[in-house]
Each structure stands twice: as structure tokens, then as C-alpha cells.
Amino acid sequence: MIEENNDTSSKQTVAPVAGKGSALSRVSEDIWAVAIGGLIIIVILVVALFINDLRFTTPSYQWSGGNDLLANVFATKNILLIGAIGFLYLVLTAVASIVSGSSIKKYIPGFAVIFIIAIFSMIVAGNKSISYYGIEYVVFALLIGLLLSNLFRLPLWLKETARSEFFIKTGLVILGTSILFTDIVKAGIPGILQSILVVLAVWFFALWLSRRLKVDDEFGVILASAVSICGVSAAIVASGAIKADKKKLSYVTTLVLLVAIPMLVLLPWIIRKLGIPEIVGGAWLGGTLDTTASVTAAAELVGPAATKAGVIVKFSQNVLIGVAAFFIAAWWLMRKTNSENKEKPTLKMIWERFPKFVLGFIAASLVFSFLVPVDAGNKVSGILNSLRTVWFALAFVSIGIEARFTDLFRMQGGRPALAFIGAQLFNILWTLLWAYLLFGGVLFPAPNIK
């Protein structure tokens, strides 16, 4: 996952243990992500279903002052709870690490460092003043990782533990439990239409702009998916579908988060300054910001209706991850076979390229949408969201460790960064147009989201 080379053959499969030919040693990273994420979901759900009076306790990271920080965040009970999560994640990921041939002696200290930084990022972001402006833990996790990797010569054992794709794929499987089709239906036709129109138009524009700037298509597909769908998650899905260079993926994910920082502050300010209707503003934020958490934080600065509209639109886009994965894999394979004068791709060939962890995401969404009772779903949503957040925090620390500032300027002369920023500007304007048309009562009656 983290070796700094351009070998694409190992992107989808964890390296086998030297001298061992067991099936487990050849299990793909995607399958490990589905297995670990699925195990967490199943255990928590089973416990919730069979113990009616059980209440899950989640760690607290929120604080407003020094006394609050000591009394709540650094309380013994809270620290023990955070430590228990860290130990659980260490055990689960160490199993995959050992089976894949990594040294457990190197993995344990590496994971401990990344976990501590991840929790520190969540505590910093939990400050009342910082959270008010919508600055998420992912920003601090990325920046700390970037500072470490760019200012210091990091030991190999830490770099080898920074498995950003593995961590975020596991978190995405758990994220599926919160993507409910019933929530998407609440937005009706406007929400679904906006998601489709924005994703399609922005994706093709970003790819076109990348080509105009002479950015290679591998880079273009990753950044187009990141801008149009849902940021880092979509970038990882696209990268897996085309088996892209890991350095390009790290480059794009770093750009996503760096560009998101000013957007989190500026977009809510523009909505208030221009008097954009609350629901329209929420739909705009939902279509442009990359994560549900960032949409929620920014929309809360606008109003409650904006928050609901923004989250529903973002959920609608998140559902498109699975569809996008299939079509990107098929399109890339057809493009490749045509350029090499090979036979047309078969479903088997597309399946081999399809990112398997997306199936875990889809399965979790379907199960919680149609099979899990509403009461049970509500009961476990808090703990699952909390656990998912830790996976993402680990991933963004790892992304920072894997990335270097110099790459933003050196890789293809900085043209991918220009393409990304240009595509994001188009995304902002295009999404605002359709938010007005679909949620402003122009083409359809304004949705009743109150």
C-alpha cells in the first residue's frame, strides 16, 4: 500500500508472505476492508438486537475550554474508551498485516503513532470555536501528516503503516449503514436529478479540462471523480477501478482537502451575503462539499433547512459511488482494449477491475435501508458513525504521511492542480445553477424540507 514506487501490480492485492502460498496471503485489500468493516457492523447490530436496554457509549471529543477539555475529553472513562477502540483497530488491522507478510514489531508502533495523531486531530476539531466554522478533523489529520512527511525524515516502519486506502475503504463500508434510500426519497425528484446532473456534467468537464491541460487520463479520471462525486472516497473508488498510480491518488486526495478548507468558510458566507434561499443554499453545499460532515457543518451556519437539504443531496451523490465504480471500470477497460487493438472487454474483465469494497458499502446501505428495523438502526447509528470517523481519521493522517508538497508542483508541472481547481470552480457554478432550478421552485415546487 505505501511503498513509494510506481508498480501498479500490487495495488489491489496485499502482497503474499514470502515462502507461503496460503489463500489468506493473497486476499485483496478490498476483501480485508469488507471483512473488518462487516464484522464491526454485524457484532454491533447483533448486540443491539438481542439486548434491548443496551446503550452504546461513544467517546467525546467536544470541548469549549480548558476545564471542559480536562473534565470530559481527558476524563479517565473517555480515555479508556478511546484506548479500547485503538486496541480493537490494532488487533483487526494487525491480522491483515501479519497475513500479508508485514512485521508485527514494526506495525504496532507505527499504528500507535498514527492512531494518536488521528485522535489528537479529532480533539482539536472538537473545540467549539473551531467546529463552528466547519473545520473538520480531516483537515488537521492531513496537515499534521503533511508537516511530518515534509519537515522530517520519517522512519520506514511509520511509512509502511500509513495504509490510507485500507483505512478509508474500511470506513466506507461502515459509511454504507448511514446511506439510507428512505432519506434520499425525501428530496424527491429534485435531489436525485441534481445529483445525476452535477456528477455527469462535472465529471466530463473535469476530464475534458485535464486533457486540455495535457494531464494524463489516469490523473484526469481520479480528479474528475473526486470533484464530481464525493471527494476522497470517490477518488479511491476511481483509482481502484483503473488501477492507478498510488502517487497520483495521494496527490488528488491532498488537493481535495486543501481546496475544501476555503470552501467551508466562503460558501456559507456567500449564501448569507447574497441572500440565497436557505434550501437552495443547502442543496448547493451538498453538491459541492465533499463529505457529509463538512456539508452538515457548513450548512448549519446557514440554517436547519439548509442542513437537511444539504445532507440529503450529499447522500444522493454518495449512492452513486457504486454505479460510478462499475462504469469507470468498464469505460477504462474499453478505452484500453481499443487503444491496444484487443478484444472487447467482458463482464469478467470488468469484475476483476471493479473495487470490491464498494460491494460492502452497497450491502450495508441495502441492509440498513430495508432489513434493519428503524429503532435498531437509530440505536447503533451513533456508535457506527463514531467508529467510522476514527477509520477516516487514520486514513487522512496516512494520506498526509504519504504526500509531499513538492509533488503538487513537480508532478506534470502542477497542471493536475490547475485542472482540479478549474473543475472545482465549474462545479461550484454548475451546482448553484441547478440548486436554484430544482430547489428554488423554478422547475418543480420547492421540496418541503423543514
N, C-alpha and C positions, 0 to 999 in steps of 0.2 A: 503493500500500500504506500509506503513512504519513501522507498528508495529513490534517490534523485537520479533517475535515468529516463530514457525515452522508450524503454521496452514496453510495448503495449500488450505483450502476450500474457502478462501476469495481472492485468487489471481486473479481470473478472473472477479469477480463481486464486485462492490462497495457496501459496507455494507449498508443495509437499515436503514432508520431513525427509531429510537425507537418509537414504538407506531403508526407508519404509514405504511400502506400497499400499497401505490401508486405504479403504474408501474414504474414511474420515479426513485423511490428509489431503484429499483432493476436493473436499467440499468447498463450494464457492463462497465468497464473502457475502453475497446476497442471501444465500441459504442460511448462513450463520445469523445474519441480521433478522431474517424472518423467524428463525428458531428462538432466538433470545427475546425479541420483541413479543412474539406469540406466547412464549412461556410466561412472561410477565403479565400479559393481558389475561391469559387463562387462569393463572393462580389467583390473581386479584378478583376476577369475576366469580370464580367458583367459591371463594371465601365469602364474598358479598352475598351470593345467592343462598348459601347454607347457614349463614349467621345473620339473622335478621336485625339484631340490635347492635351490630358492629358499626363503629365509626372510625374511618381511616383518619389518621393524623398525618399531616404533611408538614415539612419543615417551613419555618417562617424566615423570610429574607427581608421583610419590610421594616423600616425604621425611620424615625424623623429626627432623632438627636442622640447624643452620647448615652444618656441614661436608657433610652429606648433600645439602643443597639446592644447594650450590656444585658438588659433585663429580658429581652426577647430573642434576638438573634444568637447571642452568645450564652444563653441560658443552657445549663447542663443537659436538660432534656432535649433541646433543639440540636445541640452539638452531637449528642449521641444518635439522634435520628439521622442527621446528615452523614455521620460516620457509618451508620448501618447501610445506608444507600451506597456509599462509596465501597464498602466491603462487598456488598452484593454485586455491584457492577464489576469490581475487580475479579471476583470469582468467575462470573459469567464470561467476561472477555478473556480472562486468562486461559480458560478451557480452549477457546478457539485459537488463542495464541500458541499454546503448547502443542496442540494437534497440528498446527501449521508449521511447526518447527522452530518457533521463536524461543529465545532463552527466557525462562520464567524469572531468573535472577535479574535480568535487565528490564523485564516488563514491569515488575512490581514497583520499583522506584520511579520509572517513567510514568506509569499510570497515576501514582500518588501525586506527582508534581502537577500533572495536567488536571487532575481532579481538584486539587487545592486551588489552582488558578481559576478553574471554572466556578467553584463555589464563591471565591472572592469576587469574581465578576458579577455574580448574581446578588451578592450582598451590596456591592457598590450601586448597582442598578436599582436595588430595593429602597434606596433613600427616597424619601417623599418628594424632595425638590427635583431630583434627577428624573424620577418616574413621571412627574408632572409634565415634563417636556417630551415624554415619549422615547427617551433614550434607553434602549434595551440592553440587557446583559450581553447580547451577542456583539455589540459594539465594543464593550470593554474586553470581552474574551478575545476578540480579534486583535484589538490594539495591543494588548499585553503580549499575545503570541507574536505579533509583528515586531514589537520592540525587542523581545528576547532573541528572535531569529536574526534581526538586522543589526543589533548592537553587540551581541555576544556570539562566541563560537560554541554552539550547543553540543553536548556530548551525543554520540551516536545512539546510545540507549534511549535518550529522550526523543530523538527524531524518529526512531523506529516504533515508538509507542504512539506517536501522533497520527492515529488512523482516522482521519477526518471522515472519509467516505463510510467506513464501517460504523462509526458512531452515529452519523446523521441518518444512515439507512435504517438503523435500529429505531431511532427516534421517529422516523417517518412511518414505520409500521404501527407504532403506538398512536401517532397522529391520526391514523385512519379511524380510530374509535371516536373522534370528535367531529368527523366529517359526515354529518347525517343528511340523508336525502330529504328528510322532512323539513329541515331548516332551509334547504335550497328552494323547495317548493314555495316557501313563504314569500320569496321575492317574485314568484311568478315568472311570466314571460320576460319582463324587463331585465331581471337579474341574469337569467340564462342567456338571453340574447347579448347582453353587454359582454358577458364572459367570452362567448364564442367570437363575437366581432372584434373584441380587443385582442384576444390571443392570436387569431388568424392574421389580422392586419399587421399587428406589431411584429409578429414572428417573421413574416415575409419581408416587411420593411427592413428589419434589423439584418436579415441575411443579405438583402439587396445592398444595403449601405456598407456592410462588411466587404462585399465583393467590389464595390466601387472604390473602397479604400485599400483594395488589394490585400485584404485579410483572408487567410485560407478558410475553406469551408468548414473544416473541423472546428476552428475557433468560432466561426460565424454561427454554427448550429448551437454551440454551447451558450454563447452570449445572447442569441436570439431567444432561446428557451428561457433563460434567466430573466430577461427583460419582460417577456410577454406573459409568462405563466405565474411563477411564484418564486423567483429569485434562486437562492442556493439549492433548494430542493429540486427544482426543475433542471438546473444546470447539471446536477449529479445524475438525474434520470437520463438526460440527453447524452451526457458523457458515457454512461454505461451502454446506451443504445448503439453508439457509434464506436465504442472502444477507443476513446480519445486519449491523448497525451495528458497525464496527470498534472503536468506543469500548467497546461492551458486551463484545466479545470480550476486549479488553485488560483490562477490569475483572475479568472472571471468571478469566483466567489469572493475574492478580496475586493474587487471592483464593486460588486453588488452592495457590500456592507459600507464601503467608503462613500458611495454615492447616496446611500439611504440616509446617512446622518443629516445632511442639509434638508433632504426632502421631508423628514419627520418634523422639522421645525417650520419650514417655509410653507408647505401645503396647507396646514390648518390656519396659518396666518393669512394666506391669500384668500381662503374661503371666508374668513371673518371680514377681511378688508374689502373685498368685492361684493359682499352681501350675497354670496351664493347660497341658495336654499339648503337647509340642513340635510335633507335626504339626498339631494344631488351631490353635496359635498362628501357625504359618507360613501356613496357609490363611487365617486372619483377616487377617494382614498383607497377603497377596497380594490380598485382595478390597477392602481399604480404602486402602492407599497407592497413589499414582498412577503411579509409574514402576517399571520392573523394577530399576533401580539402587537406588532407595530401599527397595524390598522386600528386595533382597539385603542391603543394609547393615543394615537394622533386624533382619532375620531372623537374621543372623549373630550378633547379640547374644543370641539365644535358643538356637541350636544348628544343626548341619548338616542335620538332618531338617526343621527349620523353614524353612531356606533353600531346600531343594529343593521342599517343598510350596508355599511362597510364590511362587517363580518360576513353577512350573507353573500355578498358579491365575491369576497375572497374565498369563501367555502366553495362557491360555484366554480371558481378558477382552479382550486385545489383538486376538485374531482377530475379535471381534465388531465391530470398527471398521467393516469393510466392510458388514456386514449392517445395522448401525445407520445408516450413511450413506444406504443405499437407503430404509429405512423412514422415517427422519426427513424425507428429501426428499419421499417420497410422501405422508406424513401432513400435512406443512406445506402442500403444494400442494393437497391435497383440502380442507383446512381453509380455505385462502384462496379457492378457487373456490366453495365452498359459501357462504361469507360474502358473496361478491360476486355470487352467483347466476349463475355462469358454468358452462360445460360441465365434465363430469368430466375430470380430468387424464389425459392419455395417457402411454404409456411414453416418447414423445419428449420431453414436457414434464418428466417426472421425470429423464430422462437429462440434460437441459440444466441441471438444478439439482444433479445428482449431482457431488460433489467428485472430479474426475478423478484427482487424485494418489493417491486410495485404490486405484485400479486398479494403480498402480505398486507400492504396498505389497503388495497381494494377489498380484501376479505374482511379485514377489521371494520371497514366502513359498512359493508353489507350486513355483517353480523349485528353491529350495534344499531343499524338503521331499522332492521326488520325482525330480528330474532330476540334481542335482549330487551326485557321489559323496561319501560321508561324509568320506573323507580330504581331499578338496579343500575341502569346507565347513569342516572344522576348521582347515585351513591358512590360510584367508582370514578366518576369523571375527574374529580379533584386530585386524587392520588395518581391517576394515569397522566394527567396533564403535568403534575409536578415531576414525575419520573421522566417524562418525555423531555421536559425542559433541561434536565441535567444531561441527557444524551446530547441535546443540541449544544449546550454549553461546552461539553467536552469536544464536540466537533469543531466549534469555532475557535477554540484555543488551538486545536491541532491545525486548522487552516492557517492561522497566523504563524505558527511554527514552520509550516511548510513553505510559506510565501516569503518573497523578498521584494522590497520597494524597487530595487534596481530593475527587476523584471518588468515592472509596469512601463518602463521607458525603453528597455532593451529589446523585449520580445516584439519582433516585427516593427521596430521603430516607434512603438507606442500607438500604432494605428488601431489595434483592438480596443484600447481605452477610448479613443476618439469615436469609434463605431458604437461602443456601448453607450457613451454619453449622448451621442446623437440619437440613437434609438430610444433612449430613456426620455429625451425631450419630446420626441414624436409620440411616445406612449402617453406622456402627461397630457398633451394637447388632444390627441385622439380619444383618450378615455374621458376627458372632460366634455367633449362634444357629445359622446354617446350617453354619458351620465345625464346631461341636460335633456336629450331627446327622449330617453327611456324612463327616467325617474322624475323629470320636470313637468310631466303632464303634456308633452308635445305630441308624441306618437301614441301613447297609451295613457289611461288615467294613472296618476301618481299612485304607487303602491301604498297601501295603508300600513306603514311600518312605524308604529308609535310605541 
